Amino acid sequence: MSNHHLILLFLISCLAASCTQEDIPNCHADEKVLHSLVSFPLGVAVDQTELNFNEAYEQIVSQQFNSITPENIFKPQYLQPVQDQFSWEAADQLVAYCMDHDMRLHGHTLIWHNQLPFWMEQFQGSPETWEQMMKTHIQTVVKHFKGKVTSWDVVNEAIEDDGSFRENIWLANIGESYIEKAFQYAHEAESAVKLFYNDYSLSAKRKKRDAVIELLNSLREKGIRVDGIGLQMHIAHNYPSNNAIAKALEEVWENDYLIHISELDIAINPLGREMPTASTSRLIKQAEKYKAVFEAYQEVPADYQHGISIWGISDRDSWIPSFFGRDDYPLLFDAMYQPKPAFCNLP
Ligand code: XIL
């Protein structure tokens, strides 16, 4: 390379570096209403206590989103803490909030292996009594929220990354048919509500995605109603690739399933290195990835767009640091509820 070329290269890289500095998106949350800038429902996972007692949090929820997913309180542990004793108070408060604010409510989740009440984990009985117990839970809950919840995650995380069935209490006690039964019971309880299968890594793991689509297609062949697939989308700034995400979305709608990007968050410290603060370069990568996910979703035909839901408001509220035991900053607002580059850069 000649000296001339080297100088040129140097100038180009300086230019690129200063551009990056100047291009850090900066904005005030008050200046935009994100949900009004996209053509699909924009949701967020909400914690009831924060919503009630944290003003900054509540303000972002009501301003920026038009759909809510309860982050925890619709899970069996909270709705049926004691067998046959349902606990509706917190959930009904959230229903009222959604009605007051004209927001859609997505129910999460009926059947899962986590956050089960102790009695359910310890339940003893024949496959028939297990089925009855599952049916009672599903139908009592779906009927209670009839007309108030638009859609349900009926079954959550039932398939492993290699495509096999996840070992859980439902599989062990009822067998593989628990999935179709869960959908059937939910549909019997309310025929108008939209029914989703929800899982993680559906864009990164092809075997898992194939297995889920094959399973749901086989249910439909038996006449069971399944409306859509929730792709949780707990991803990282550098993984999976934008192509992999686009491909996954395409395969899901081409198989005639509504798509809910149901739990979007974008980690910037997936390897769990020490990271007491978020670096500017990672925040920019994160902003680009959020935009890429939204852009890929815009390519989904409107009839198949159930919406994008973000899994929390601020980095202070994210499940990732405590669940995985590492520093991370995966959401659109920082710990002080200020907009991050990712929020400013959207849609
Ligand atoms: C998480 C919640 O965010 C946490 O508050 C809770 O402690 C554990 O569950 N996949 C799901 C969600 O389907 O329900 C999980 O939510 C995150 C992973």
Residues whose N, C-alpha, C, O or C-beta is under 5 A from the ligand:
A	BS01	XIL	E71 W319
